[in-house]
Amino acid sequence: MNDPGEKFPTPGALFVGDVCLSENSAAAWSDPARPGLFEALRASVPDASILVGNVEGTFTNRDRPTPGKYAVFKADPGLVRVLRGLDVALLANNHMSDYGPEGAEETIGYLRAAGIACVGYGRLGENGTASIVVRRNGLAL
């Protein structure tokens, strides 16, 4: 695929690696009209494709990280819009608890409010993120 306008030939799931926004990301994304990270990618994949990304860090305003963590990631909750185009956020990683369970729960709330399904945090039945089925135009993942 050398032509940027060329679409992938068949629908499926497309997985992207770590998505890590930080407090320093705010300046780069200060224009709310700027397209989200995955909107351009969405334009090049079939409509039925499901875009999945590992969200490495939290979206929270909490100031106190989990005691004993030396590297913590958080971004302003308003930056969730940067993830526009993403269908599923994978949360099973070492930074989802950087700001405690409260920070993780806030993150899940912001992602869900943006229309992004969440999976991989908590135990089955506690908050509904342990397993999900996502459907898009006849494709189920």
Disulfide bonds with the S-S distance in Angstrom:
none
